[in-house]
Amino acid sequence: MLLTISLVAYGQQNSVRYDTVTYSKVKPWAVRNNLLYDAALTPNIGFDYRLDSVWTIGFTAGYRPWPTDDMKEKKWRHFLIMPELRHWSDSVYADKSWFWGINMMYSHYNVSNVHFPFGLYPSVRHARKEGDLVAIGASYGRSWRLSRLFRLEAEAGIDVGYAWGDKYNCGKCGKKIGEYDGPFLVPKLALNIVLNPKTVHQVQLERPVEPTPPVIPGLAFGILPPATVSDILASKNPVLEEYANYRPYDRTRVLRKEKGMLWVHFPLDKTTLLYDFRDNAPILDRIVDITRQIMADSMSNVRLIQIIGLASIEGTVPHNEDLGNGRAQALRDYIKDRVPGTTDQLFELNGGGEAWAELRDQINDVVAEGDNAQTSNLKPQISTLKEVLTIMDTEQDLNRREQKIRRLNGGKTYDYIKNELLPDQRNSGYLRIYFDRVPDANADAINRAVRLMQQQHWEEALPILNNVRADERSWNALGVTLFQTGQREQALDYFRRAAAKGNADAQRNAEQLQRYLDALRTYQTEYEKYNQLIQSRASR
C-alpha cells in the first residue's frame, strides 16, 4: 500500500490552520499485459508486488501455441517466463515515475520461416530451429497513471544469454540435420497496460504549515564593508580629494565658486584670525573637525593641506601680498595648534595677493543680476561696473588699475565696491586636503565577495569571506552567505557578532532569523506529531 498526500484546501479556526488532505492508498500488487507482445499474437500476463517504497518484484509469462499443425511451413511457437526486479525513481506505482529493472528469462521455442525485423535471427528464415534459451538482461522505462484503476508503462531493454537445440531443413520437414548452441541476444520492447487500483479518501487533519524563510535585507548595499573615514568625509565634504587629483593654485582661479572650499574672513588690513568675526566660528570648527578625523584615519594618508590667503585690492600691491601670505599662515597656525600630528611640511601655503579674479567674478554676477532684473537698485551702478570690467581688461598695472577705478563716477562706484564686494576678499581659504588611501586587502576581499553575492554566487563568496572572518567588517556579509547556503545557526552567530559592533543591518537580520528558527523548531515538532497521525491512519 502506497500513501501519497496532496493539499486541496485549508481553513482557519482558532488561529490553527486545518488542511483538507487527500489520501491515496495504492494496492501493493499490479497485473500487466504487454500490448506489443499481444500484437505479435502472443498472449501474455505479468504480475508485480511491492517490496518497499522503491522496489518491486515481478513475473511475466507468454505463450504462443499456434500453429498447432506441425505441417505448417511458417511457425513461431514458444513459451517464455521472466522474473524481474524493478527500482522506481520516485516511489512504487507513483502517478509518474521512471524505473529500471533486471531480469532472468527462459524460453522453449519452435521457429521456422519467420522474418524478424531489423535483420534479427536470419538462420530461421528458410529453416527451422527447436530448442531452449536462458538469458539475463536489463531494461529502463516510464510509468504514467491513467486513472484510479490503470497505469501505462513503456519499457525497453536487452537480454543476453545462451541457446541450444536441433536444426531442420524446413518448417514441415521431420528430418533432423544437426544440433546447435551458442550465445544469444534478445531485444525487449514493452507497452504495458497495468491494472493497479488505488482508493482515495479525504479527511480533515490539523496540518502545521512550514514557516517561510526570511528575506535577509541589504544584499545589494547594506553588507558592503564600512568605508574608511576619508571616504565618508569626502562624500560629504568636497574639500577632501585624492592626491592623484592634485591641482596647484594659480591666481586665475575663481576660488569663491570652487566646490567645497571653506573660507574664513579677516578684518580690514589685519592678519589676526578672529574666531568670532563674521561667520568664522562654525567654519573654523568644521575645518578642525575634518582635519582631526582624517588625520586619525588609519586607512588614509594625508599628503597635503592646501591653503590660500587673499587680500582685497585696497592699498599697494606689495602690502597686499604680505596680507595674503600672513592670512594663509594664520589659518595654518590655527589648525596646527588644534590638530595633533600636523606639521609645517604638511601644508602648502599660497599667497594669492590682491583677489582680482574674485572681484571680476563678483562684478560679473552683479551686472548679470542687474541686466536680468525688471526693477533693481543695482541699475544705477550697472553701466559704471561694466566700465570697471573694461579697466580691468585694459590696464595691466595693478596700482594704476585701482586708481582708475577709484575715480569712476566721482568715487561712488568704488564706494559701492568697497562696501559690498571687497569685504569678502579679505580671507584665507581652506582649499583642499589631499590624501591617499592605504591599501586594505581585507576590504578588497570583502568587496569581491559582495559582488559575487549580488549575483547570488553564494558558494563562491563563502570561502572568500571565511578567509577574512577575523575582520568584523565581514561578519554581516558572512552571515548572509551562510544563511543562503543553509548554515542558519552559524549565520545567526555572525549576525549577532556584527550587531554587537553596532551594525544595524546585522541587528535586523539577527532578529528576523531568530524568529524564523524559533518558528521552524515549533513547526518540526508539530509536523512530527502530524506525521505520526498520518502513519497510524495509513496502517489501518
Secondary structure as GFF3:
##gff-version 3
##sequence-region A 1 540
A	DSSP	beta_strand	2	13	.	.	.	ID=ss1
A	DSSP	beta_strand	16	26	.	.	.	ID=ss2
A	DSSP	beta_strand	29	34	.	.	.	ID=ss3
A	DSSP	alpha_helix	35	39	.	.	.	ID=ss4
A	DSSP	beta_strand	44	50	.	.	.	ID=ss5
A	DSSP	beta_strand	55	64	.	.	.	ID=ss6
A	DSSP	beta_strand	75	88	.	.	.	ID=ss7
A	DSSP	beta_strand	96	112	.	.	.	ID=ss8
A	DSSP	three_ten_helix	117	119	.	.	.	ID=ss9
A	DSSP	three_ten_helix	122	124	.	.	.	ID=ss10
A	DSSP	beta_strand	128	145	.	.	.	ID=ss11
A	DSSP	beta_strand	150	168	.	.	.	ID=ss12
A	DSSP	beta_strand	176	195	.	.	.	ID=ss13
A	DSSP	beta_strand	198	206	.	.	.	ID=ss14
A	DSSP	alpha_helix	229	236	.	.	.	ID=ss15
A	DSSP	beta_strand	240	242	.	.	.	ID=ss16
A	DSSP	three_ten_helix	243	245	.	.	.	ID=ss17
A	DSSP	three_ten_helix	255	257	.	.	.	ID=ss18
A	DSSP	beta_strand	262	265	.	.	.	ID=ss19
A	DSSP	alpha_helix	280	296	.	.	.	ID=ss20
A	DSSP	beta_strand	300	311	.	.	.	ID=ss21
A	DSSP	alpha_helix	317	338	.	.	.	ID=ss22
A	DSSP	three_ten_helix	344	346	.	.	.	ID=ss23
A	DSSP	beta_strand	347	354	.	.	.	ID=ss24
A	DSSP	alpha_helix	356	372	.	.	.	ID=ss25
A	DSSP	alpha_helix	379	394	.	.	.	ID=ss26
A	DSSP	alpha_helix	398	407	.	.	.	ID=ss27
A	DSSP	three_ten_helix	408	411	.	.	.	ID=ss28
A	DSSP	alpha_helix	412	420	.	.	.	ID=ss29
A	DSSP	three_ten_helix	422	425	.	.	.	ID=ss30
A	DSSP	beta_strand	427	437	.	.	.	ID=ss31
A	DSSP	alpha_helix	441	454	.	.	.	ID=ss32
A	DSSP	alpha_helix	458	467	.	.	.	ID=ss33
A	DSSP	three_ten_helix	472	474	.	.	.	ID=ss34
A	DSSP	alpha_helix	475	484	.	.	.	ID=ss35
A	DSSP	alpha_helix	488	500	.	.	.	ID=ss36
A	DSSP	alpha_helix	504	538	.	.	.	ID=ss37
###
